[in-house]
Structure formats: structure tokens, C-alpha cells
Amino acid sequence: MALVVDTVSDVVAVPSLDLVAPESILPQLEYVEGVVKLDGGMVFIQDLDAFLSLEEDQALEAAIEENH
């Protein structure tokens, strides 16, 4: 899935070995597939299949199609 955004502040290539299991950060993290620690903080990688309900996924798809 891709999300359309207004701006991107940075793009970072990170080796998969740097990906940390979310449970090692906080066991209760829902909808997070992985965490990458960077010098300036952390990036949480969302599991969009679990993050969005079926209705939200359909609404997002419709909105994307509407804008193209």
C-alpha cells in the first residue's frame, strides 16, 4: 500500500539488520511492524493491514482513486 502525502522531510535507507522488534521497545505497541533507531530518534514502521479497519482501508482506497 502507498499513502499520498503533501511533503516528505527525509528518506533514509536502513539495513534490515537495524530493524528492532517492537516488543523489545514496548510490549503493548499495537499496529507496529518494526522500529528503527536513528541518531535523532526512532522511526515506527506501521503495519497498515492491522492499523486500518476494513472500512478505513476502503475509504482510503476510494479517496486515493478520487484524487487521481
Secondary structure by P-SEA (a helix, b strand, c coil): cbbbbccccbbbbbcccccccccccccccccccbbbbcccbbbbbbcccccccaaaaaaaaaaaaaac
